[in-house]
């Protein structure tokens, strides 16, 4: 099958690798332009580009995919299907109509839940216990197309967004493989989504990580897990910003009026009161310092009980 693959970050790499292992004809890879990264702001290629170049596949990096010129390039490639995995740009209806077998997307949630840019983060932030991968036919909407396959996975009790991301990108490759087998056999499954059950997962921002200590301790713990490794859940101690890397719920049913207050400082943890329950912080990172356990941090720094965070 002749395929144009569109994808950009690490999440898309296993899917491209799987298509290559199945000996499909990858006509081209379309990815985002190289971006400046790190303190030196050196241009770095997207992970998908690195794999494509190693495999000898032509790579296109348009600033905008919807131009007439690039649309013509796609038409000239004559793909049977376009596979899209975390590409980062919307496709026009003209592009959606190019491949006779349609445009197939690999999405990191159990649609119709968590349509949008950050499904992995938001399912953890919202306290979900189950998520998965969905493949679907793309249409003009945001993740609204007919579904092909869905595969579930349980979210670990302490699993972070980063850890779940790494599991789902491998699961995504597996589900894509099954999807391509169906298309090759001519089995065009189409399962309409129920829009009444849809939820949305907007793009992550740094501001999202700011902790509201008036909330339930479990909600805050989910925020910590769901924003790790980026943007990170943060608060402030005596004017210094710090991120919380790991924490557990303590006294879950107890209500507090002095939420955000440090109620206990022990050898290996800091306990902070929340609207309901308390949070037992075990790992943190102050700005311009290394990530470390609370036990290690307290060896060289003083944290006082009674101080209100934020």
DRENLOMAR-858172 format. One line per 5 residues: number of its first residue (from 1); their letters; for each residue y, z, x of N, C-alpha, C, CB. Coordinates in steps of 0.001 Angstrom, whole numbers. Atoms other than C-alpha are relative to their C-alpha. Glycine has a CB too. Example, Ala and Ser with C-alpha at 12.3 -4.5 7.8 and 13.67 -1.06 7.14 Angstrom:
// DRENLOMAR-858172
1) AS) -1190 0 890 -4500 7800 12300 1200 0 900 27 1246 -992 ~ -1190 -60 -820 -1060 7140 13670 1090 730 -770 462 -1415 414
//
This chain:
// DRENLOMAR-858172
1) XXXXX) -1191 0 843 0 0 0 1248 0 883 2 1226 -956 ~ -1221 103 -795 3443 -914 1336 1020 1028 -503 588 -1446 -70 ~ -814 -1157 372 5737 2116 1369 1288 44 810 -789 1297 198 ~ -1213 -454 -672 9332 2947 2181 56 1509 -207 1305 -724 -558 ~ -21 -1462 70 9535 6660 3001 1424 490 224 -967 627 1047
6) XXXXX) -1329 -598 -126 12752 8616 2434 -144 1512 103 908 -387 -1206 ~ 84 -1440 -203 12986 12114 3854 800 385 1219 -1459 456 146 ~ -862 -425 -1099 14966 14217 6301 -503 1232 753 1364 276 -525 ~ 261 -1222 -762 14017 17835 7172 -1481 209 292 536 1193 -746 ~ 1383 -376 -326 10860 19587 8384 -922 -97 -1207 -42 1414 558
11) XXXXX) 822 -16 1210 9643 19853 4788 -645 -1355 -267 840 416 -1198 ~ 501 1345 281 9160 16073 4648 -995 -508 1043 1153 -957 -91 ~ 812 509 -1110 7306 15689 7966 -1490 -64 -323 207 862 1217 ~ 1434 99 297 3759 16592 6787 -336 -1114 -988 -497 1314 -545 ~ 247 1085 963 4092 14095 3912 -34 -1350 708 1083 -7 -1104
16) XXXXX) 10 1251 -760 4990 11257 6284 -1242 -77 876 1271 -125 864 ~ 1201 -35 -851 2205 12313 8636 -1246 -327 -814 -155 1384 669 ~ 1158 254 864 -262 12245 5730 -79 -1478 -371 74 865 -1275 ~ -5 1432 332 778 8734 4704 -448 -845 1188 1400 -439 -455 ~ 425 714 -1202 327 7570 8289 -1505 131 218 754 523 1223
21) XXXXX) 1436 -212 -194 -3156 9111 8432 -835 -794 -996 -330 1480 -119 ~ 707 784 1015 -4109 7224 5258 93 -1506 261 557 316 -1380 ~ -98 1410 -411 -3272 3944 7026 785 -865 -987 -1387 -578 172 ~ -887 807 840 -645 2884 4499 941 -810 895 813 904 -985 ~ -974 826 -702 1803 187 5544 1387 602 -224 -59 -1490 -488
26) XXXXX) -1323 -614 122 4995 2176 6162 1020 -1021 496 95 1356 814 ~ -929 1075 -353 7602 -587 6085 1228 532 719 424 -762 -1244 ~ -1195 -594 -610 10484 1733 7031 110 1454 -423 1281 -782 -399 ~ -367 -1370 344 11714 5307 7054 1514 50 -146 -504 1022 1082 ~ -1430 -178 241 15118 6134 5591 291 1498 70 436 -609 -1393
31) XXXXX) -307 -1410 -187 16667 9423 6675 1507 173 172 -763 574 1220 ~ -1429 -268 -156 20050 11106 7050 448 -278 1431 320 1454 -385 ~ -510 209 -1367 22294 10392 10065 -229 1229 884 1499 -338 -39 ~ 81 -1106 -947 21950 12506 13212 1189 932 -226 -30 -521 1470 ~ -1062 -991 212 23946 15738 12913 194 861 1240 -324 888 -1212
36) XXXXX) -282 -924 -1098 25636 18040 15414 -644 1343 -299 1528 160 218 ~ 687 -1278 185 23617 21220 15935 223 909 1200 -1502 -221 -223 ~ -79 -976 -1073 23751 24409 17952 1418 251 472 -834 -446 1150 ~ -1324 -365 -504 26611 25939 19886 664 -1158 740 -104 1211 920 ~ -543 1136 -724 27002 22810 21980 379 -1160 -883 -969 -457 1004
41) XXXXX) -308 1046 986 27317 20673 18816 -490 -1382 457 1511 -46 -262 ~ 578 1271 -410 25084 17993 20314 -689 -657 -1190 -994 198 1164 ~ 664 725 1072 23788 15282 17994 -1507 160 113 385 -1484 29 ~ 1451 -164 27 20202 15934 16952 -574 -856 -1125 -394 1498 -186 ~ 602 835 1036 17914 13564 15036 -708 842 -1048 -978 -991 617
46) XXXXX) 789 -702 1011 16344 14643 11728 -1474 24 406 169 -670 -1387 ~ 1421 -80 -353 12698 15773 12127 -813 -1212 -437 -596 1231 -605 ~ 733 1173 481 11473 12816 10046 223 -1191 935 436 -359 -1439 ~ -293 1093 -928 13200 10389 12413 -835 122 1262 1488 -20 356 ~ 780 -232 -1223 11430 11949 15402 -1437 -491 -183 9 1505 376
51) XXXXX) 1376 431 262 7998 11402 13834 -75 -1511 -196 -560 719 -1238 ~ 15 1439 271 8856 7889 12631 108 -807 1286 1139 -376 -947 ~ -161 735 -1251 10011 6763 16068 -1242 100 872 1209 514 761 ~ 1253 -138 -748 6859 8162 17671 -1071 -938 -543 -499 1450 -53 ~ 987 878 640 4834 6123 15180 410 -1463 39 -216 423 -1437
56) XXXXX) -457 1373 -96 6869 2988 15864 466 -602 -1308 -1074 -829 549 ~ -460 472 1306 8287 2756 12339 1509 -230 48 -365 1018 -1122 ~ -1457 221 59 11736 1203 11783 694 1122 -778 314 -1367 -654 ~ -736 -1107 609 14294 3897 10924 1404 -461 -394 78 1208 972 ~ -1351 268 496 17446 3479 8813 668 1338 -308 -29 -926 -1273
61) XXXXX) -737 -1251 223 20141 6191 8639 1362 -288 -639 185 768 1336 ~ -1282 332 647 22796 5103 6123 785 1251 -388 -243 -859 -1245 ~ -855 -1093 490 25748 7388 5428 -82 81 -1520 1476 -204 450 ~ 127 75 1452 25482 6211 1833 -1075 -1026 -332 1364 -374 -674 ~ 1128 878 318 22328 4747 386 320 -967 -1140 -1218 834 -363
66) XXXXX) -259 777 1215 23959 3298 -2742 840 -1249 217 675 862 -999 ~ -820 1186 -236 25916 520 -1038 -785 -1273 -314 499 -29 1456 ~ 640 1280 297 25218 -3096 -1938 -802 -505 1206 1057 -1042 -412 ~ 653 489 -1215 24337 -3848 1678 -1343 688 225 907 217 1213 ~ 1268 -690 -263 21702 -1147 2002 -1006 -229 -1128 241 1504 185
71) XXXXX) 903 327 1105 20271 -1843 -1435 -711 -1321 270 773 -72 -1334 ~ 621 1296 -327 19656 -5401 -265 -1051 161 1095 1073 -1020 445 ~ 998 -270 -1042 17877 -4092 2832 -1291 515 -621 542 1021 1025 ~ 1184 -547 672 15525 -2120 589 -739 -1090 -775 402 1145 -951 ~ 635 1098 740 14892 -5174 -1582 -767 -915 954 1060 -812 -785
76) XXXXX) 636 886 -974 14086 -7253 1504 -1267 610 595 977 -333 1112 ~ 1197 -662 -520 11529 -4642 2632 -1191 -150 -945 284 1477 242 ~ 1022 256 1018 9573 -5336 -600 -1074 1104 -67 -666 -1340 276 ~ 991 -1075 100 7927 -1899 -963 -728 -31 -1349 676 1364 200 ~ 725 -218 1259 5194 -1328 -3565 478 1290 -658 -1534 55 246
81) XXXXX) -436 -1312 484 6439 2249 -3860 956 601 1025 -1221 951 -253 ~ -862 -790 -881 9223 4410 -2425 -375 1461 -186 1527 -243 -304 ~ 354 -1420 28 8182 7971 -1533 1194 791 524 -1292 290 851 ~ -1190 -778 -337 11029 10510 -1460 -364 1474 111 1113 -206 -1057 ~ 290 -1421 -222 10689 14005 25 1210 635 682 -1300 193 867
86) XXXXX) -1153 -717 -569 13806 16153 552 902 -937 795 -476 1149 899 ~ -799 1015 -691 15891 13108 1426 1448 434 165 -57 -1317 -754 ~ -1371 -495 -103 19321 14511 596 1063 -885 -610 326 208 1402 ~ -944 843 727 20932 11636 -1331 -634 -441 -1315 421 -1232 851 ~ 475 502 1287 20680 10502 -4946 -241 -1501 85 1010 322 -1123
91) XXXXX) 306 1425 48 19119 7095 -5601 621 -615 -1253 -1533 -236 26 ~ -560 704 1151 20873 4589 -7860 -1123 -591 -845 975 -1108 456 ~ 1001 622 859 19076 3005 -10805 -476 -1324 592 566 -220 -1407 ~ 392 1265 -638 19107 -298 -8903 -1104 244 1030 1224 -676 675 ~ 1025 -321 -1004 17123 1331 -6078 -1282 478 -671 515 1075 978
96) XXXXX) 1182 -487 716 14793 3110 -8496 -831 -1148 -565 416 941 -1128 ~ 682 1139 613 13951 -272 -9985 -613 -966 1021 967 -751 -877 ~ 490 958 -1008 13091 -1979 -6677 -1529 -25 98 588 338 1366 ~ 1458 72 -205 9423 -935 -6147 -742 -149 -1330 -500 1258 739 ~ 731 197 1262 6993 -2171 -8831 -773 1237 -452 -960 -1158 143
101) XXXXX) 728 -1215 373 5079 1142 -8713 923 1208 -134 -1080 294 1027 ~ -953 -1084 207 8241 3230 -8896 323 781 1257 -521 930 -1027 ~ -379 -927 -1075 9817 5909 -6733 -645 1348 -296 1567 135 124 ~ 751 -1248 161 7666 9002 -6218 669 1101 805 -1477 -176 441 ~ -625 -1142 -660 9159 12393 -5374 -979 1160 118 1253 442 -763
106) XXXXX) 767 -1232 -208 7471 15484 -3914 981 1155 -93 -761 -2 1389 ~ -964 -1072 279 9245 18576 -5283 -650 1370 187 559 -134 -1434 ~ 536 -1313 -337 8811 22199 -4164 73 1036 -1092 695 513 1162 ~ 117 -981 1085 8343 23863 -7545 -953 -540 -1045 1387 318 -633 ~ 806 424 1142 6283 23733 -10710 967 -455 -1090 -948 1160 -512
111) XXXXX) -922 543 999 8506 21460 -12750 -541 195 -1411 258 -1486 262 ~ -1455 190 -63 10314 21652 -15070 801 1186 535 495 -324 -1347 ~ -732 -1131 -572 11181 25023 -13494 562 -369 1367 -912 1238 113 ~ -648 115 -1303 13577 25019 -10563 207 -1442 438 -808 723 1033 ~ -529 1291 -404 14931 21526 -10602 1196 250 924 408 -866 -1248
116) XXXXX) -1172 -154 -843 17532 21018 -7909 -323 157 1472 786 1166 -454 ~ 44 81 -1461 18191 21503 -4220 -777 1110 687 1372 -2 523 ~ 573 -1147 -718 16732 24943 -3419 -1052 743 -825 1106 966 398 ~ 994 -656 855 13636 25651 -5548 -767 1113 699 -972 -1016 -511 ~ 786 -997 -724 11827 27628 -2837 758 1321 67 -339 -500 1421
121) XXXXX) -818 -1218 -75 14690 30087 -2375 119 689 -1351 1389 -329 531 ~ -317 -610 1293 15445 30590 -6049 -1222 594 -703 642 -1026 -899 ~ 1175 -599 658 11877 31237 -7187 -259 1399 558 -1258 -898 192 ~ 155 -1338 -576 11766 34195 -4760 1146 903 -432 -68 -73 1535 ~ -1157 -799 426 15296 35397 -5573 -185 491 -1435 1304 -824 117
126) XXXXX) 190 -357 1410 14346 35407 -9266 -1281 777 -262 0 -1241 -839 ~ 1171 -868 160 11164 37390 -8637 -1234 -674 -560 347 1124 -870 ~ 1204 700 476 8617 34706 -9510 -1218 400 833 204 -1536 56 ~ 1255 -307 -699 4982 35377 -8616 -825 -1255 276 -827 988 -817 ~ 748 1244 -135 3827 31762 -8798 978 -1164 180 -915 -233 -1236
131) XXXXX) -775 1232 -140 5193 28442 -7611 -972 -1115 366 1139 148 1083 ~ 918 1072 -344 3801 25162 -6331 720 -1279 347 -950 -247 -1125 ~ -502 1336 -308 4297 21447 -5761 -212 -889 -1217 -708 -597 1258 ~ 120 1006 1057 4946 18703 -8301 345 -1372 578 929 342 -1212 ~ -389 1383 -283 4842 14962 -7722 409 -640 -1321 -1169 -806 692
136) XXXXX) -523 587 1235 6769 12854 -10203 595 -1374 269 1056 919 -630 ~ -754 1248 -38 8242 9451 -10957 1477 337 -125 -454 -978 -1134 ~ -1420 -296 36 11963 9555 -10245 711 -810 -1071 624 -266 1351 ~ -900 708 898 14589 8656 -12820 1431 381 359 -313 329 -1494 ~ -1411 -225 -334 18387 8951 -12969 365 1484 29 889 -721 -996
141) XXXXX) -317 -1417 47 18299 12703 -13640 -378 724 1281 -693 639 -1166 ~ 353 -840 -1138 17900 15554 -11159 -1360 630 -273 1087 1094 258 ~ 1377 -509 126 14131 16117 -10959 -476 38 -1453 -97 1400 603 ~ 341 27 1423 13678 15113 -14603 -1103 -1000 -347 1225 -320 -802 ~ 952 1068 280 11126 12303 -14251 -1369 482 -434 -149 -851 1195
146) XXXXX) 1366 -323 433 7582 12196 -15613 -823 506 1178 -682 -1236 -636 ~ 814 -605 -1047 5184 14363 -13627 -1314 -767 176 -283 1477 -329 ~ 1296 601 -295 2035 13067 -11930 -1022 1111 250 95 -955 1231 ~ 915 -1110 -312 331 16094 -10348 812 1271 252 -892 -339 1244 ~ -574 -1317 -311 1106 19820 -10131 -1088 853 623 591 693 -1280
151) XXXXX) 966 -911 -605 -604 22339 -7861 672 1337 250 -572 -584 1317 ~ -597 -1334 -68 39 26095 -8020 -391 737 1279 -415 820 -1213 ~ 330 -946 -1064 152 28748 -5330 682 1325 -310 437 -542 1403 ~ -556 -1339 226 730 32512 -5516 1013 318 1098 -1131 1079 -35 ~ -1004 -451 -967 3861 33871 -3836 -394 1391 476 1442 3 -625
156) XXXXX) 370 -1307 -549 2989 36745 -1508 1034 1064 -314 -191 -96 1498 ~ -888 -1109 385 4474 40137 -2316 1181 144 961 -786 1314 -51 ~ -1057 -137 -1003 6462 40188 933 415 -1334 603 -451 927 1098 ~ -254 1319 -568 6688 36433 1504 1480 -365 -81 -839 -1053 -719 ~ -1396 441 -35 10077 35080 2544 83 -1482 -361 626 256 1399
161) XXXXX) -193 1417 303 11577 31721 1647 -454 -872 1164 1470 -284 -330 ~ 429 762 -1162 10927 30547 5199 -1512 -135 79 517 645 1256 ~ 1466 32 -36 7252 31452 5033 -557 -854 -1124 -571 1415 -90 ~ 453 809 1136 6825 29911 1595 298 -1477 242 672 472 -1306 ~ -357 1374 -358 8618 26769 2771 -1091 -632 862 1350 -32 742
166) XXXXX) 1001 542 -918 6068 26327 5563 -1340 -229 -684 -182 931 1182 ~ 1252 205 750 3142 26731 3172 116 -1179 -956 -373 1268 -782 ~ -173 1056 1001 4590 24412 533 118 -1384 630 1229 280 -842 ~ -117 1336 -586 5356 21609 2957 -1379 -564 334 881 39 1266 ~ 1373 465 -234 1646 21448 3827 -685 -308 -1328 -811 1057 790
171) XXXXX) 554 263 1334 652 21726 174 573 -1293 -559 295 1177 -960 ~ -636 1233 458 3136 18948 -582 -693 -1233 539 1451 -18 404 ~ 702 1137 -602 1343 16624 1834 -1343 -220 -684 -204 225 1512 ~ 1303 98 671 -1983 17399 145 139 -604 -1393 -658 1382 -94 ~ -204 512 1354 -634 16744 -3367 456 -1460 44 1036 862 -755
176) XXXXX) -418 1395 -151 1056 13538 -2187 -1210 -882 297 1055 -138 1123 ~ 1207 772 -323 -2262 12376 -734 -795 -312 -1259 -881 766 1001 ~ 722 211 1260 -3967 12863 -4109 755 -965 -907 -222 1338 -724 ~ -828 878 831 -1074 11137 -5849 -134 -1455 439 1473 436 62 ~ 122 1363 -512 -1293 8087 -3594 -1379 -586 -293 269 -25 1502
181) XXXXX) 1342 477 351 -5036 7863 -4220 -29 -476 -1451 -1052 1115 221 ~ -70 409 1405 -4336 7731 -7961 726 -1328 -149 699 1075 -837 ~ -762 1244 95 -1724 5004 -7515 -802 -1183 547 1329 130 758 ~ 807 1061 -599 -4046 2993 -5284 -1088 -473 -956 -627 482 1307 ~ 1052 334 963 -6716 3142 -7981 558 -547 -1314 -849 1226 -281
186) XXXXX) -610 493 1231 -4219 2090 -10652 47 1021 -1109 -731 -1192 -475 ~ -40 -1070 1008 -4329 5462 -12419 1423 558 -71 -1030 1141 341 ~ -1406 -363 64 -681 5821 -13408 221 1128 -1011 850 -1223 -367 ~ -179 -1163 876 -561 9351 -14866 1490 277 -192 -717 1252 587 ~ -1388 -349 314 2700 10256 -16609 13 1163 -987 770 -1225 -584
191) XXXXX) -83 -1186 849 3305 13737 -18002 1477 334 -190 -785 1216 627 ~ -1423 -289 217 6762 14125 -19593 305 1480 201 421 -430 -1408 ~ -439 -1387 -147 8670 17279 -18704 592 519 -1303 1028 122 1133 ~ -603 -652 1158 9676 19739 -21395 1361 542 427 -921 1145 -562 ~ -1350 -396 -425 13436 19999 -20921 387 1389 -485 1013 -1004 -500
196) XXXXX) -313 -1328 538 13521 23160 -23030 -453 1112 950 -662 184 -1373 ~ 521 -999 -941 11595 24966 -20266 616 -122 1390 -1505 -125 104 ~ -551 264 -1333 13715 23693 -17387 933 1110 463 742 -1327 6 ~ -977 -874 -655 15633 25892 -14962 540 -754 1204 -638 1383 425 ~ -674 729 -1065 17958 24901 -12153 107 851 1254 1387 -449 -453
201) XXXXX) -54 -680 -1296 17945 25802 -8442 1112 -620 840 -1372 -92 742 ~ -1128 621 -713 21417 25041 -7021 -83 193 1509 1312 570 -508 ~ -17 -52 -1460 22145 24524 -3339 403 1398 478 966 -1064 569 ~ -303 -1315 -545 22314 27653 -1187 1355 -6 695 -1095 443 972 ~ -1277 -182 -694 25666 28945 90 -31 1336 730 1205 -64 -1000
206) XXXXX) -59 -1267 -737 26547 31687 2559 383 1157 -911 996 -101 1153 ~ -487 -1061 887 28320 33649 -174 -1113 590 -853 1103 -533 -898 ~ 1108 -468 827 25065 33923 -2115 -686 1220 602 -1010 -1114 -193 ~ 714 -1088 -666 23724 36356 485 676 1359 -86 -190 -344 1420 ~ -697 -1287 78 26319 39062 -197 -701 922 -986 1472 -201 -410
211) XXXXX) 772 -940 820 24499 42099 -1565 905 762 -954 -770 984 889 ~ -655 -813 1019 25671 43691 -4796 -877 1238 -193 202 -802 -1362 ~ 827 -1208 -3 24400 47261 -4437 -147 633 -1377 580 1007 948 ~ 147 -535 1354 24870 47952 -8160 -1252 -528 -686 1225 -338 -833 ~ 1194 596 589 21803 45824 -8838 -1241 830 285 -193 -1411 518
216) XXXXX) 1290 -654 -178 18198 46958 -9056 -510 -249 1422 -1024 -510 -1049 ~ 485 104 -1378 16538 47616 -5689 -963 -1167 184 -680 1293 411 ~ 941 1113 -102 13799 45071 -6402 739 -1337 -2 -1014 48 -1155 ~ -807 1221 -8 16412 42405 -7188 591 -248 1377 1116 86 -1043 ~ -599 132 -1323 18089 43087 -3860 -1065 -369 1028 710 1303 407
221) XXXXX) 1084 354 -921 14769 42953 -2012 -390 -1463 -161 -1223 901 -233 ~ 295 1417 231 14068 39592 -3640 1079 -904 600 -135 -273 -1503 ~ -1082 759 -619 17493 38367 -2494 -195 -84 1510 1359 637 -324 ~ 242 -31 -1441 16663 39419 1060 -1109 -982 369 -370 1428 461 ~ 1126 908 -272 13348 37556 946 380 -1450 -274 -1219 387 -849
226) XXXXX) -304 1358 427 14771 34525 -843 1078 -690 807 400 12 -1410 ~ -1046 605 -826 17707 33999 1520 -368 -8 1477 1310 740 -195 ~ 429 19 -1399 15684 34367 4706 -776 -1277 294 -863 1240 326 ~ -892 -364 -1106 16101 32700 7167 1469 -369 -187 -486 -637 1232 ~ -1396 372 205 19300 31157 5754 322 4 -1487 296 -1384 615
231) XXXXX) -1119 -484 -813 21881 32165 4692 -134 1445 458 1263 -143 -767 ~ 178 -1394 -345 20581 35725 4946 751 912 -950 447 246 1415 ~ -649 -992 864 21363 38761 2779 792 963 881 -1054 775 -873 ~ -847 -775 -893 24267 40753 4183 834 1028 -739 900 -914 776 ~ -937 -1011 489 26478 43783 3719 872 391 1191 -751 1260 -621
236) XXXXX) -859 -430 -1103 28944 45719 5881 -73 1512 160 1459 -445 -237 ~ -35 -1423 -340 28905 49091 7626 1244 240 847 -1308 449 761 ~ -1256 -304 -705 32325 50426 8633 691 -1266 496 -269 937 1182 ~ -701 1237 -317 33727 46898 8587 -796 -1004 805 1224 316 727 ~ 827 922 -776 30908 45326 10608 -1073 -625 -891 -650 729 1198
241) XXXXX) 979 717 816 28816 42655 8871 -1382 97 641 414 -1482 -178 ~ 1379 27 -495 25057 42956 9183 -905 -631 -1048 -492 1428 354 ~ 1010 580 872 22092 41097 7745 -1212 920 -64 -407 -1406 492 ~ 1240 -755 166 19022 42807 6353 -1159 -976 52 -5 806 -1337 ~ 1122 905 -193 15847 41136 7539 -1251 456 -739 -299 -138 1466
246) XXXXX) 1200 -524 649 13231 43413 6029 324 1332 -657 -1160 160 1019 ~ -260 -1239 735 13315 46163 3413 -1046 181 -1091 1423 -8 -611 ~ 924 -327 1081 11144 47913 826 708 832 -1055 -1231 749 540 ~ -560 -783 1096 11879 49497 -2530 -452 1445 137 -422 -581 -1374 ~ 260 -1435 -119 12111 53293 -2491 520 668 -1266 678 610 1288
251) XXXXX) -377 -666 1257 12244 55510 -5603 459 -1021 -1041 1118 1039 250 ~ -407 1146 828 12212 52450 -7919 633 344 -1342 -1171 -850 -248 ~ -486 -290 1349 12993 54239 -11207 1286 825 -22 -1064 724 -772 ~ -1149 -908 -34 15855 56479 -10057 1312 -772 -113 -13 831 1291 ~ -1303 643 176 19337 55491 -11263 1053 727 833 410 -19 -1497
256) XXXXX) -1040 -564 -858 22390 56006 -9053 1373 -449 -472 -220 -410 1467 ~ -1389 372 252 26123 56080 -9685 704 -335 1313 742 1136 -734 ~ -619 248 -1311 26995 56116 -5969 -757 -1095 741 31 1296 848 ~ 774 1061 -612 25238 52806 -5306 709 -558 1227 -262 -1107 -1006 ~ -507 489 -1278 25631 51361 -1828 168 1085 1034 1300 -684 -201
261) XXXXX) -171 -1117 -916 25650 54796 -250 -1256 214 842 342 1272 -773 ~ 1132 -334 -877 23442 55606 2754 -400 1439 -285 365 -196 1523 ~ 447 -1342 406 21426 58564 1487 -875 671 1047 -758 -81 -1305 ~ 857 -571 -1045 19033 59017 4404 -33 -931 1200 -1434 249 -531 ~ 226 747 -1237 18794 57932 8019 -1163 664 716 1289 -40 909
266) XXXXX) 1187 -526 -663 15348 58400 9487 -252 -761 1288 -1227 -83 -923 ~ 292 600 -1303 13761 57419 12791 -168 -1512 -84 -1252 619 588 ~ 352 1424 83 12588 54021 11550 562 -710 -1228 -1490 -145 5 ~ -538 656 1194 14600 53284 8392 1335 597 -415 -989 104 -1151 ~ -1246 -442 620 17901 53539 6566 -182 -167 -1501 1254 -815 534
271) XXXXX) 182 49 1449 17774 54370 2835 1371 -111 -670 -770 1261 -513 ~ -1268 259 680 20550 52973 628 -234 42 -1507 603 -1378 433 ~ 134 -89 1444 21047 53795 -3049 446 -1308 -650 817 1183 -547 ~ -333 1201 777 21101 50890 -5519 291 419 -1441 -1167 -1057 54 ~ -247 -336 1392 21994 50702 -9203 -1196 706 -606 333 -1247 -798
276) XXXXX) 1263 -652 348 18362 51538 -9877 -899 -60 1220 -682 -677 -1242 ~ 842 -61 -1183 16096 52696 -7062 818 -15 1276 -975 -1148 4 ~ -639 49 -1310 16856 52684 -3367 -700 -1043 863 -30 1390 685 ~ 555 975 -920 16295 50229 -563 -209 660 1353 920 -1236 123 ~ 364 -568 -1296 14514 51305 2590 52 -1130 1030 -1430 676 -44
281) XXXXX) -209 1079 -959 15851 49039 5355 -760 300 1287 1505 -194 291 ~ 808 -210 -1202 13485 48589 8280 333 -972 1135 -1460 -123 -347 ~ -357 983 -1026 14904 45562 10128 1356 -611 -355 -1100 -1113 124 ~ -1349 494 274 18468 44302 10517 550 -759 1204 938 1163 -369 ~ -684 702 -1078 20889 42272 12597 1502 73 -231 -473 -1474 92
286) XXXXX) -1456 -48 75 24555 43122 13156 570 -1258 636 557 1273 698 ~ -603 1233 -509 26919 40241 13848 165 73 1516 1365 -256 -674 ~ -75 144 -1455 26853 39046 17465 -1006 881 749 1396 328 469 ~ 1058 -785 -636 23780 41185 18139 -1358 -588 -354 78 1486 -432 ~ 1338 499 250 20046 40554 18209 -610 643 -1235 -883 242 1205
291) XXXXX) 813 -571 1065 17698 41053 15316 -881 1089 591 -858 -1092 -702 ~ 851 -1080 -514 15872 44352 15731 -415 940 -1116 725 783 1099 ~ 427 -1017 948 13999 47090 13945 1064 1080 -77 -1368 600 402 ~ -946 -1111 138 16042 49997 12607 -265 1042 1074 -99 639 -1405 ~ 359 -985 -1029 14144 52257 14991 628 -368 1339 -1531 102 144
296) XXXXX) -592 438 -1271 15278 50174 17976 1522 77 -55 -444 -1436 336 ~ -1448 -10 129 18843 49884 16651 555 1415 125 415 -612 -1332 ~ -498 -1373 5 19211 53634 16167 -87 666 1374 -772 818 -1008 ~ 57 -566 -1353 18321 54289 19802 1343 -135 716 -1101 -687 821 ~ -1269 220 -687 21688 52897 20843 1216 31 -892 -39 -1288 693
301) XXXXX) -1124 12 932 23825 53154 17706 -120 1162 -983 67 -1344 -758 ~ -40 -1114 952 24891 55832 15256 273 -522 -1406 1078 1034 409 ~ -209 320 1415 24474 55278 11501 81 1318 -759 -1154 -920 -568 ~ -219 -1298 648 25853 58088 9352 -380 -21 -1472 1452 417 143 ~ 281 -180 1410 24585 59307 6013 1309 207 -759 -958 1190 -219
306) XXXXX) -1183 -171 833 27100 59236 3152 968 -1154 40 706 1219 397 ~ -882 1165 -82 28803 56016 4245 -397 -1008 -1075 -61 -652 1415 ~ 262 1015 1021 29126 53410 1481 98 -1393 621 994 140 -1187 ~ 49 1340 -564 28151 49875 2449 789 -979 -872 -1456 -467 147 ~ -663 1045 740 29997 46720 1464 1468 -74 284 -213 189 -1439
//
